Amino acid sequence: MSLITGDEFGRLFRTFKHTAFRLEVRDRYDASYENESLAKFLACEKDDLPWMQDWLTMIREATDNGRRFSRVRVVSTPLTDYSRFGIWCAQFTNGAGEDIRYLKREQASAANLPNHDYWLFDSSKLIRMHFTDDDEFLGGELVEDSAIVLQHNYWRDVAWHHAVRRDDFATE
């Protein structure tokens, strides 16, 4: 299996035509670029999220051009520190135009959602995400089987139907 990483992976976010959807099912991600901000969040220190600024700019530009980013995060309860950090960060990505919603793990399980992360671009390009056992991103696998892509579209719709908007979830 060949994994898409780096600039090739980044290009997917600049070249989709209409929609980019992400299903996140992990309770933790180990991304070195955000570890300092996570530590500041846990210590209740201010942070301007320097690692997120390019992402926010890209979302704003896409939104201004009629392209839509959306995401459903499946979370365990009680929330992990990382999930609480993600909810806090989502206020900024939502403010830039991405629609991030939350779904409790029990609901995701009852709805038979998959136990893997993926991006779905324009409902036709499926990238299944791969991680190490230590939660580090390895890369994305392009899946071209139309039946599998269709199944992931169905899971996107089910997840979206059951998920709660970030602001509502954050106040629960």
N, C-alpha and C positions, 0 to 999 in steps of 0.2 A: 504494500500500500504506500502510495506517495502522498505526503502531506504538504499542503500549501502553507507557507510561512512568510514572514517579512513583508517586503514590498508587494509581492504577489497577493498575499492575503489582504493587505491594506487597499489594494486596487479595487477589490470587490466592493468596498464602501463608497468609492468614488464613481463607480461605473453602473450601478444598478439604475433602472429607469423609474420605478414607482415605489416599491416597498422593500424594506429590510426588516425582517423579524428575527428575534433571538429568543430561544427558550433556554433558560438557565436553571439547572437542577442541582447544582453543587452548593453545599453550605459554606464553602471556602474556596478561594482562588489564591494562589501564591504568585502574585505578579510583583516582581521586585520594584517596579516603578511606582507602585502605590503603597508600599510598606511603610514609608516615612509618614504619609498622610494617615494611614490606619493607626499608627502609634500615636500621632497627635490627637486623633479623634478619641482614642481610648483614654488619653490623658486629659481630655477636655481642653486642649490647646487650639488656638486659632490656626487655620491653614487655608491658603489660597489655591490649593490643588493644582500646582503647576503642571503635573503630568496629565491633567484632564483638559487643558485649555485648547489644544489642537482638536481633540474630539468634539468639544463644544462648538468650536468654530465650524467644523465639518457638518455637524447636525444643523446648526443655524442656516448654513448655505444650502444644504439639501432641502430643508423645510421651506426656505424662501423660494426655492425652485420647484415646489410642489411634490417633492419626494418625501416619503414618510419612514421614520424609524419607529419601531415599537418592540416591546420586550415583555416577557412574563418571567418573573423570578419565582421559582418554587422554593419555599423556605420551611425549615423545621421550626417547631415551637417547643420550648422557648427559643427565641432567636439567638443565633450565635453572635459573637462580637462582630464578625465579618458581615453578617446579614444586617445588623444594626448600622454598620458603616455604609453598606450599600444603600440602605433606605435614606440615610443622610445625604449621600452623594447624588441620589436620584432627583433630589429637588433641583439640582443644577442642570442635569441632563433634561429633565422635564421642562425646565425653564427655557432651554435652548430649542425645544421642539420634539424631543423623543418622548413617547408615551410609555412609561414603565409601570407595569402592574404587578401585583403580588398574589400568590396562590399558596395556601398552606399545603404542606406535603401530604397530609391525609386526604385532602380533596383531590390532589393530583393523582394519588394512588387510586382513589375510588373512580376516577375518570380514565384510568388506564393510560396515563401519559407515559412517555418513555423516560428512562432513567439516564438519558444522555443529553448533552447540550448540542444545539445546532443553530445555524443561521440559515434563513430561507430568504433568498433574494428574488423579488418579482414573482413569487409563487412557483418558480421554475428551477432555480439554481440552489441546490441543497449542499450545505457544508456542515458535515458532522464534525464536532470538536473532539479532540483527543487530549488527554491530560495524563501526567504521571500520577503515581500513587500519592505523591506529595503535593498534588494540586497545581502543578506547573503546566502551563499550556505547551503542548507539543506541536500543534498545527491543526489545520482543517483538512478533512478528506472530502473531495468533491464526489458526490453520489449522483449518478446519472440515470439509474434505473427509475423509469417513470412511475412504477407502482410504489416504490419507496418514497419518491418525492411527493406523490399524491397522499400517502399515509401521513407524512410530516405536515402537509397542508391541513389535513383533518385535525391532527394534534394541535396545530397552531390555533385553529378555530375553537376547539374544545377548551384549550387553556385560556384563551381570550374571553370566552363566554363566562368562565368561572372566576376569573381573576378580579381583584379589587384595585382600583386606582391607588397610586402611591400615597396621595394625601389622605385618603380615607383609611388605608391600611396603617399608616404611621400614627393615626390618632386612636386606633383600636386599643 
